[in-house]
Amino acid sequence: MKSYTYQNISFCLLFLMIISGCKKTEDESITKDYRQLYALFAEATSFKKKLNYCDIFLKKAKQEKKTDMILAGYRMFSITRTDENVLIYSDSIIALTKDKSNVHYPAVAFEIKGDFYYDKRAYKQALDNYIQFAKYAKKHQQKEMISNANYTIGVIKRRTGNTEEALKLYQHNYTYTKQHQDSITVKTYLNSITALANVYNDMELGDSAEYYNKLGYKEAIRLKNERFQYHFALNQGIAAYHQQKFVTAIDSMEKYIPYFENLNDYDKLSFAYYYNGEAYWKLDQKEKAIQYFKKVDTAFQKTQSLFPLLRKAYIQLNTYYENNKDIAQQLHYRNRLIKLDSVLNSDELYLNKTIFKEYEIPKLQAEKETILAEKKHQQNTFKKVIIALVFLLCFVFIGFGFQYKKRKMAQRRFQEVIQSKTSEKPENKQKTAVKGLSIPSEIIEDIIVKLEKFEKENGFISNQITLNSLAKQLNTNPNYLSKIVNHVKQCSFSSYINNLRIEYAIEQLKTNPTYLKYTIKAIAAEVGFNNVQSFSKAFSNSKGINPSYFIRELKKTKKV
């Protein structure tokens, strides 16, 4: 989307206009020096040399306090750098001119920033800057800039899947550009036609796409622009696909794909690859189709950017390898699809809200400002929205408060667990606890001793332990064992076993590094639980926190 490289003719003309606009009383040698510096800058082939000439140019302009030359220096820097410095120099232009705007500034600075953010897929910031670009272009009636602003905003809409909105903007832009051809460059005029052909293809309206492809092809020949000529020819192959002319589509696209491969134009290539693959798929030539779908993936890996429409290539790849039972390839392209979706989702987070609020809605409101009834309705609606937002914020704060309290409670419980030590009840308490049991005292003492041994030997970590099996193991009956556990341990038999297992699990997690590498399922199995659910429930009932939280916090303290 960049339209401001140092080779760009429009920029050179702008620069010459700035130079020629200097006061006639100005020393001719100084003017010549600026021309020479810019000429050296334009001819330099290395990044380092270009930056050097930019620096000399800007220092000279600042020393001589020539605002026009300072702006030119900042712009030279902004079209040379590719990192965050682009924003710094563009912001410098904006700061100098936002209150004293002219036909070029700060509009071009906002355009440069928009292009920078677009290339980074930061569509929120890109749109914000393109809207400002459009604002200043319209303020000074710069027809070339107005058309470019409409086009770039439309590109963002199309890229994020808002094709209907893109179409409306492209239709308006084409009409505007056609009316002002004398004031607009060939590239901008032809772009307004390709935009319509592209979006009609996205909407699968092959006949409409064909109309603009033929119009654009004819105009590109008339205006002697080979690249656009080939673009329209390539695009016509996609239109032919939508017209169910699959052989014609393949012939057309394969004829022009090599041209764009030489240019590394992956935006156009990704569409050509996808539709060529779909055409072969329709002709039941699956192997050839798959090769083109893979090329779509190659384009994505190189650019890390893809139009939402083209994700269907990954669906086809996944389907193909699933049908062929090639699990490795199926998983490979499913992962690629997940990666693509994560990129697309992050790209679209802002657009669904902002494209309409920041661009369309102000336009619609401006057209309806004179209607008093509508204005009153808008005011009432605004009040309702404010009230709704207040209630929503209350609920949000309450929710945050609850979550905060819950987190603090969990942290306190964790500290209690981590600082506690496994305790054993003194023997005298056990004897006191069994008073009143209708069981011979020698049997009670025997079972208590055996239970202590059972606990010391970690017999409870077997998942086969039941009341009956342990009673048999201790040479007693289940009734006696149950009563003694209930009285001595103050809990049911199942709770007694579960509590022992939980304490054992905690001790192992605190002292045995290997346990921290286990999954919760593995830990549950190690300490005798048959499934994760019963382990988690027992842990939570005993300690008041989930085992997953306990393990996560424990890892933090141990820096695992």
N, C-alpha and C positions, 0 to 999 in steps of 0.2 A: 504493500500500500504506500510505500514511500514515494514522494513526488518532489524531493528537495535535495537530491544528490548534487555534488558540486559540478557534475557534467551537465546538469539540467539547464537547458537554454533559457528558460524563464528566469531562473535565478541570475544568470549572467546578465540578462537584459536589465533585471531589477538593479543589480549592482551598478551597471553603467548609468542607469537613471539616477541613482543616488549620487554618483560621482559628478555627473553633469549638472546636478542640481545645486552644487556648492556655490557659494558667493563668487561672483565674477572677479571681485577684488582679491580673491584668495591667491596666494603665491602658486603659480603654475607648477613650480618644481615639486611642491607638496602634493598636488593632485597627481602628478606623474609618479611620485613615490608610492602612493596608494595603489595606483594602477599596476605598477611593477610588482608590488608585494602580492597583490591578488593574482597576477599572472603566474608568479612563481608558485604560489599556493595551488593554483589550478593544475599546473604542469607537474608538480611533485608526485612521485610514484610511491613513496614510502610514508607510512603513517607518522613516523617521527618527524620527517621534514615538514609535513603538512601542519602538524601541531606547532612546530617552530615558527612557521610563517604566520600562523594564526596569532601566536603570542606576540610576535614583533608588531603585527598590524594593530592588535588591540592596545598594546602599551603606547604605541605612537598616537593612536586616537585619543586615549585617555590623557596623555601629556598635553596634547593640543586642544583638549576639551571639545572635540567635535562629536556631538551626539549621534549624527548620522553614521559616522565612521565607527563609533563604538558599537552601535547596533549591528553594523555590517560585520564587525569583528566577532561579536557574540554569535551571530548567525553562522559565520565560518566555523567556529568551534562546534556549534550544535549539529552541523551536518557532517563533521569529521568524526566526532566521538560516537561510540556505540554503547557506552556504559551509562551509568546514572548521571554522569556529567552533562549528558544531553539535556536533562531536566534542569540542571543548575543554570546553564547558559540560556535556555529558553525562558526560565523564570526571570532571569536578568533582563531580557528583552521586555517581558510583560511588565515588570516593575517600572521600567522607564517609560512605557507607552500606554499603559491601561487607562490613564486619565487624559492622555493626549493622543488618542488613536489616530491613525491615518490609513491610507488605502492598503498598506501592507502589514503594519504592526498594530496591535499584538496578534492579529489573526494568524500569521504564518507560524508564530511561536506556539500557539495552541494546536495548530495542525501538526507541527513536529512532535509535540508532546503526545498528541493522540496517536500518531503513528508508532512512537516508541512503545507506548503501553499496549497498542494492538499487537505488535510483534512479540510482546511478553505475555500475551493472552490475558492481560489485565483489562478486561472489557469495561469494567465499571469506570476506571480512570480514563480509558480511551474515549468512552462515550461522553463523559463530562467535558473533556477537552474539545472534542469535535463539536459539541453544542456551542461552546464558546467561540470556536472557529466560525461556525455558521452565523452566530450573533454579530460578530464584527464584520464579517463579509457582507452581510445584509445591510449593516449600518452604513457602509461606504459603497454599496451597490457594486461590489466586485464580482462580476458575473462568473468568471473562471473559478473563483474561490467558492461562490455559492453552489455551483454545480459539483465541485469536488466535495464540499461538505455534505450535500445531499447523498452523494454516491457513497462516501465512507460510512455515514450513519446507516445507510441501507445495507452495506456489506456486513456490519455488525448484526443487524437484524437477521439477515439471511444466514449468517454463520451460526447463530444460536437458534435456528429453526423457526423464526418468526417470518415465514415466507409471505403471508398475506400482507403484513405491514411493509415488508421490503418491496413487494410489488407496487403498492400504492405510491410509495416514495419514488421508486424507479420510474413509474409512469409520469409522475409530475416532473421529475428531473429531466426525462427525455424531451418532454414538451418544452420545458424552459430552455434546455441546451440547444434544441433545434431552432428556437426563436432567436437565439443570440449567438449563432454560429460565428458571426464576424468577430465576436469578442472572446471567443473560447478556442483553446488549442485543439488540434486534431485528436490528440490522445483523450482529452476530456470528452469530446463529442462522441468518439467511438466507444469509450467506456460506458456512456449512457445507453448505448444500444446493446453492448454485450451484457450489461446488467440485466436488462429485460429478457434477453435470450436465456441467460443462466437461470433466472428465477422461474421462468416458464418451464424449463427442463426439470427444475426441482419439483414443480407442481404437476409434472407428468402431462403437460399440455403441449404435446409434440407439434401440433399445427401452428400454434402461436409462437413457439420457439423457432420453428422453421421460418416463419415470416420475418422475424428479426435477424435470424442468421443470414438469410438471403439479402436483406436490406444492408446489414453490416458488411457482408462480404463485398457487395457492390460498392459501398462507400469506401471501404478500405482500399479497393483497387483504384477508385477515383482519386483518393488522397495519397496513394502510393505508400501504404503502410503494410509491409509484409507480415509483421508479427500478428497484427489484428486480422489480416486476411486468413492466416493459418488458424487463428483462434476460432473464427467463425466457421471455418471448414471443419475443424475438430468438433465444435459444438453441434454442427449439423448431424454428425454421426450419433450424438446422444439423442437429438430430436428424432432421428430415424428409429432409434430403439423404442422410443415412446409411441411411435407410429406402427410398431410391430414389424418393422422392416429390419430384421436382425442381421441378415447377410450384408445389406447395404450399410448398416451401422458399423459392423466390424471392418468392412473395407475402408470406410471413411476414417475411422479412428486410427486404425493401424497404419494408414498412410501418413498421418501427421504426428503420431506419438513420438517418433524419433526426433523430430524438430524440437519438441518441447523437452525431451530428455537431454538434448545437447545444452539447453538453457537451464536445466535443473529447476524447471518451473513445476514444483510439486503440487501446487494448488490445482492447476489444470490437469496434470498427469493423474492425480488421485481420482478425479472424476472419470477421466478416459479409461483408466484401468478398471474401475468399478463397473462401468456400463459395458465395457468390452467383455468382462467376465460374465455379467448378467446375460448378454446376448448369446455367448457360447453356452451358458447354462440352459437358456430357452431352446437352443438347438440340440440339446442333450449331448453336448461335448464337454462333459464335466471336467476332464483332465485339463483342457485348455482354460476352462473357466477358473479353475483353482489357481493356476499360475498367475492369472491377472489379479485375483483376490489377494494373493500373497504380495503382489506388487503394491497394492493399497497399503498393506501392513508395512512394507518397506518405506513407503512415503511417510507414514505416520512415525516410524522410528527415527527418521531423519529430521522431521519437523516438530514432532510432539504436538501436532495440531491437525485436526481433521474436522470437516463439516459433519454435523450429526447424521445426515442422510447416509453417509458412507460407512457407518457402523454395521450396516447390513452385510457388508463384505465379510465381517467376522462371524455373523450368524450363518452365512453360507459355508464358511470354512468349518465351523463347529459341526454343522449338520452333515457335511460331507465326511468328515473323519469319524463322526459318530456312526454313520451308516456303514462305513468301512471298518468299524471296530478297531480303529487306530487310536488307542487311549492316550498315548503320549502326545500325538499331534493335537488331539481334541483338547487335552488339558492345556497345551501350549497356547492355542488360540483363544481358549476361554479366558486364560489369564491376561492375554493381550486385550481382550474385549473388556475385562474388568478395569484394566489400566486406562483404556480409552474412555470408558464411562466415567471414571473418577475425574478425568480431565474435562470432559464435557459438562459434568455436573458442577464442577467448580467454576467453569466459564459462565454458566447460565444463572448462577445464584443471584446476581445483581440485575440481570436484564429483565426478568419477568416483572420486577417492580419498577425499575428506573426508566426503561425505554419509554414507557407510557407516561409516567409522572413528569419526567424532566423534559421530554421532547414533544409528545403528542398533546398531553393535557393542557399545558400553557397555550398551545396554539388554538385548541378548541375553546378555551376560556376567553381568549382574546376576541373570538368571533361572536361570543354570546354575552359580552359585557353589557351591551345596551338593553338586554331584556331584563327588566326589573323583577319580573316574577321568578325567573330562573335564578337571578342573583339571591333573592330571598330564600329560595329553595336550597341553594348552595350553602347559605349561612346556617340554615336549620340543620342541614346535613353535617356541616362542620361541628356544630354544637354536639350533635349526637355522637359523632366520632370521638370528640374530646371526652365526653362522658364515658363512652365505651373504653377508651384508652386508660382513663383513670381507674375504672374497675379492673381492667386487665392488669395494670401495673400493681394494683393492690394484691391481686391473686399471685402475681409473679413474686412480689416481695414476701408474701406469706410462704410461698413455696420455697423461696431461697432460705427463709428463716428456718423452716422445718428441716430442709436438707442440711443446713449448717448445724443445727442442734443434733441431728442424727449423726453427722460426721464427728462432732465433738464427743458424743456418747460412745461411738464406736472406738475413737481414739483412747478414751478413758478406759473402756473395757479391755482394749488391747494391752494397755500399760499394766492393768491389774493382772491379766493372764501372764504377761511376759515376766513380771516381777514375782509372781507367786511360785511356790515350790510345792511339789507333791507331798502331801502330809499323810501321816498314818495315825489312826485313832489309838490312843493309849489303851492298854489292855483293861484298866480298871473301868473305863467308860464302856467298853464292850460288855463287861460283866454286868455293869449296872443296867445296861440297856436290855438285857435278856431276862431281868427279873419278871416274874409273873407268867413266863412261858410254861406251858404244860408239857415240857420235854425234860427228860432226865438231865441233870446238870453235867454229868460226864459226857453225854452225847453232844451237848451244846459246846463244851470246851473242845471236844475232839473236832467238831466241824469247824469251829473258829480257827483252830490251829491249821487245819487243812486248807481253809480259805486263804490264810496268810501265806502259806506255801504256794498255793495256786496263783496268788497275786504276784509273789516274788519271782515265780518262774514264767510269768507272762502267759499263763495258760489261756487267758481271755482273748488273745489275738487270733485264735482259731475261729473260723466262721462256722464251725460245726457245733459250737457250744450251745446247749439248751439246758433248761432246768433239769430235765430227765437225764441227759448225758452227764452233767456235772454231778448230780446226785449219785449216779452209778459209779462215777470216778472216785467220789469221796466215801463210797460204801455206806450211803445213807438213803433215805427215801426223799422224793421230791417235796413232800409235805413239810418235813422237818427243815429241809434246806431253805424252802421258800419263807417259812416263818422266821428262821434265824436271820436271813438276809434282810427281811422287812424290818425286824427290830434292831439289829445291829447297824445296818447301813442306812436305815431310815428311808428306804426306797424299794421299789419293786425289783424283782430279779433282773428283768431286761434293762432297767435303768442302771442297776449296779454294774452289769457287764459293759453297757455303753459308756458309762462314766470312766471305767477303768481304761477302755480303749481310747477315749478322748484324751485323758491325762497322758497316756503312753504316747499317743500321736504328737501331742504338744511337746513332750520331753524330747522325742526324737527330732522334731523340727528345730528345737532350740540347740541341740547338742550334736546332731548328726547332719553334716553338710549334704550328704547324698539325698536325704529326704527333701531338701529344698529344690532339688532338680526334678522330683516326681510330679506327675499330674495329680490332681485331687482324686481322680479315680484310682490311681495307683496307690496313693496313701490310704484310701478307704479300704482297699483290698489287703494292704499290708497289715492293718490293725484289726482286721476281722469283719469288716462290714461287707455285705453282699452287693451293695450298690452305692452310688454317689449320693442319691437322695437321702437315704437313711443316715449316712455319715454326716451330711450337711445339717440335717434336722437335729441330730443328736448334739453336734458341736454347737449349734446356735442355741439350743435349749440349755446347754450346760454353761456356755460362756457369754451368751448374749451377742455374739458377732458371728458372721459367716466365716468358714474356714478359708475361703478365697481371699477375704480381706485380711485375715490374720497372717496368711502366708505372704501376701504382697507387702504388708507393713514390716514383717519380720525380715524380708529380703532387703528392705531399705536400710534397716538398722545394721544389717550385716554387709551392706553394699554388694549384694550378689548380682 
